[in-house]
Amino acid sequence: MVNLTRTQKLFNFTSNFLGVNFYANSISNLKYLLCFVLFNLLNIYVSFYYTIKYDWFVNKGLYAITGVYQSLLPFFVQNFFIIRAFYLRKKQKELWMHLRPKFTQVVDKCEKKFLWRVFYILFIRSLKLVTCRVYDGFVFNMQTLFPELVYSCNDLMFVFYVNLMVEYLDFIDRKIDMMRSYKDMRPIRREIVKVFQIKRKIEKRYSIDLLTTISYNFVLNIISFYWILMRIIFNHLSKI
């Protein structure tokens, strides 16, 4: 049995708990299923019960459309990423087996970066909750809390694998420098072919996820700019 460091255990727990890394057996399937159901029930209550109870979407036109996009769609995006991560867990395990054994020290460094970035997201989200003095704003932040963590961490997992692949390329570059005096370069060619295979596997695993995240955030930015423009026009910038 491999002894994991504290960083590795925390990385496995965090990524597995958020549903973006199912090859790490830090949480049993039953425990994760219970957590998944619990968070979904909380999201359903906050997102759907609140909107139905207060009928904020009735006769509100564009406001209702943007409200649904900002507060309800993240719930479905979150579950799409989690289900997709579970379905493609074997491909993710292949990536892990290709990259981790070669660069143990670099992996530890990349895991620390991942955990710090997750901490920054939690810190910013906590500031939003603490500084929000309007009940509607607090509810909105609660609606997007867990979904934002899930799809942000999913993007960070992609960055994690890209960093490892970059390290693989640096390793090959150093190896080429050491073997310039040798005529047989077949080992290097095999390593280069492996890099391209890993690149394709990363693309297959994360291409749809990244397209979804980019598309969602692009439209979200347009909506945010729209509301900023409305606040400027109606002179509401003095209000938080």
C-alpha positions in Angstrom: 0.0 0.0 0.0 1.4 3.4 -1.0 1.9 5.9 1.8 0.4 9.2 0.7 1.6 12.6 2.0 -0.8 15.0 3.7 -1.0 17.1 0.5 -1.9 14.1 -1.6 -4.6 13.0 0.8 -6.1 16.5 0.9 -5.9 16.8 -2.9 -7.6 13.4 -3.3 -10.3 14.2 -0.8 -11.0 17.7 -2.2 -11.1 16.6 -5.9 -13.1 13.5 -5.1 -15.6 15.3 -2.8 -16.3 17.9 -5.4 -16.9 15.2 -8.1 -14.0 16.1 -10.5 -11.7 13.1 -9.7 -13.2 9.7 -9.2 -10.0 7.6 -9.6 -8.8 8.7 -6.1 -10.4 6.4 -3.6 -10.3 8.8 -0.7 -14.1 8.7 -0.3 -16.1 5.5 -0.7 -18.8 5.5 -3.4 -21.5 5.3 -0.7 -20.2 8.3 1.2 -19.8 10.3 -1.9 -23.3 9.4 -3.1 -24.7 10.6 0.3 -22.8 13.9 0.0 -23.9 14.3 -3.6 -27.6 13.8 -2.7 -27.3 16.1 0.3 -25.8 19.0 -1.7 -28.3 18.5 -4.5 -31.2 18.6 -2.1 -29.8 21.8 -0.6 -29.3 23.3 -4.1 -32.8 22.3 -5.1 -34.3 23.9 -2.0 -32.4 27.1 -2.3 -32.7 27.4 -6.1 -36.2 26.2 -6.9 -38.2 26.5 -3.7 -37.2 30.2 -3.3 -38.1 31.1 -6.9 -41.5 29.3 -6.8 -42.4 30.6 -3.3 -41.8 34.3 -4.2 -42.9 34.1 -7.8 -40.1 36.5 -8.8 -40.2 35.2 -12.4 -43.8 36.1 -13.0 -44.3 39.0 -15.4 -40.7 40.1 -15.2 -39.6 39.3 -18.8 -35.8 39.7 -19.3 -35.2 39.8 -15.6 -36.7 36.3 -15.2 -34.6 35.0 -18.1 -31.3 36.3 -16.8 -32.3 35.2 -13.2 -32.8 31.6 -14.4 -29.5 31.7 -16.3 -27.6 33.0 -13.3 -29.2 31.1 -10.5 -30.7 27.9 -11.8 -28.5 26.9 -14.8 -25.4 26.4 -12.6 -27.2 23.6 -10.8 -27.5 21.7 -14.1 -23.9 22.6 -15.2 -22.6 21.2 -11.9 -24.4 17.9 -12.2 -23.3 17.6 -15.9 -19.7 17.9 -14.9 -20.0 15.4 -12.0 -21.8 12.8 -14.1 -19.4 13.2 -16.9 -16.4 12.9 -14.5 -17.8 9.7 -13.1 -18.5 8.3 -16.6 -15.0 9.1 -17.8 -13.2 8.1 -14.7 -11.2 5.3 -16.5 -9.8 7.9 -19.0 -8.8 10.1 -16.1 -7.1 7.2 -14.4 -5.1 6.5 -17.6 -3.9 10.1 -17.5 -2.9 9.8 -13.9 -1.0 6.5 -14.5 0.9 8.1 -17.4 2.0 11.2 -15.7 2.3 10.7 -11.9 4.9 7.9 -11.7 7.4 10.1 -13.7 7.2 13.3 -11.7 6.5 12.6 -8.1 7.9 15.9 -6.8 6.3 18.0 -9.5 3.0 16.3 -8.8 3.2 17.4 -5.2 3.9 20.9 -6.3 0.9 20.9 -8.7 -1.4 19.5 -6.1 -0.4 22.3 -3.7 -1.2 24.9 -6.5 -4.6 23.2 -7.0 -5.4 23.3 -3.3 -4.4 27.0 -3.0 -6.5 27.9 -5.9 -9.5 26.1 -4.4 -8.8 28.0 -1.1 -8.9 31.3 -3.0 -12.3 30.5 -4.5 -13.6 29.6 -1.1 -12.2 32.8 0.4 -13.8 35.0 -2.3 -17.1 33.2 -2.0 -17.0 33.6 1.8 -16.4 37.4 1.4 -19.5 37.5 -0.9 -21.6 35.9 1.8 -20.3 37.9 4.6 -20.5 41.3 2.9 -24.0 40.7 1.4 -26.6 42.7 3.3 -29.6 41.9 1.1 -31.5 38.7 1.6 -32.0 38.2 -2.2 -28.2 38.5 -2.7 -27.5 36.0 0.1 -29.9 33.5 -1.5 -28.3 34.0 -5.0 -24.8 33.4 -3.5 -26.0 30.2 -1.9 -27.6 29.1 -5.1 -24.2 29.4 -6.9 -21.9 28.3 -4.1 -21.5 24.6 -4.7 -21.9 24.8 -8.6 -19.1 27.4 -8.8 -16.8 25.2 -6.7 -17.5 22.2 -8.9 -17.0 23.7 -12.4 -14.1 25.9 -11.1 -12.3 22.8 -9.7 -13.0 20.9 -12.9 -11.1 23.6 -14.8 -8.3 23.4 -12.2 -8.0 19.7 -12.8 -7.5 20.4 -16.5 -4.7 22.9 -15.5 -3.2 20.3 -13.2 -2.8 17.8 -16.1 -1.5 20.4 -18.5 1.1 21.4 -15.9 2.2 17.8 -15.7 2.3 17.4 -19.5 4.5 20.6 -19.7 6.9 19.0 -17.2 6.9 15.8 -19.4 8.0 18.0 -22.4 10.7 19.6 -20.3 11.9 16.1 -19.3 12.1 15.1 -23.0 14.0 18.3 -23.8 16.6 17.5 -21.1 16.8 13.9 -22.4 17.4 15.1 -25.9 20.3 17.3 -24.7 21.9 14.3 -23.0 21.5 12.0 -26.0 22.8 14.3 -28.8 25.9 12.2 -29.1 23.9 9.0 -29.6 22.7 8.0 -33.1 19.8 6.0 -31.8 17.0 8.4 -31.0 14.2 5.9 -31.0 13.6 6.1 -27.2 13.1 9.9 -27.6 10.7 9.4 -30.5 8.6 6.9 -28.3 8.5 9.5 -25.5 7.3 12.2 -27.9 4.6 9.9 -29.3 3.5 9.3 -25.7 3.2 13.0 -25.1 0.9 13.3 -28.1 -1.2 10.4 -26.9 -1.5 12.0 -23.4 -2.5 15.3 -25.1 -5.3 13.6 -27.0 -6.5 11.9 -23.9 -6.6 15.3 -22.0 -8.6 16.8 -24.9 -11.1 13.9 -25.0 -11.6 14.2 -21.2 -11.9 18.0 -20.9 -12.8 19.5 -24.3 -16.6 19.4 -23.7 -16.2 20.6 -20.1 -14.1 23.5 -21.1 -16.4 24.5 -24.0 -19.3 24.4 -21.5 -17.5 26.5 -19.0 -16.3 29.1 -21.5 -19.8 29.4 -23.1 -21.5 29.7 -19.7 -19.0 32.4 -18.5 -19.2 34.3 -21.8 -22.9 34.7 -21.6 -22.7 35.4 -17.8 -20.2 38.3 -18.5 -22.7 39.8 -21.1 -25.5 39.6 -18.5 -23.2 41.2 -15.8 -22.2 44.1 -18.2 -25.9 44.6 -19.0 -26.8 45.0 -15.3 -23.8 47.3 -14.8 -25.0 49.4 -17.7 -28.5 49.6 -16.2 -27.1 50.7 -12.9 -25.2 53.5 -14.6 -28.2 54.6 -16.6 -30.5 54.7 -13.6 -27.8 56.1 -11.3 -27.9 53.1 -8.9 -24.1 52.8 -8.5 -24.3 54.2 -5.0 -26.1 51.1 -3.9 -24.4 47.7 -3.3 
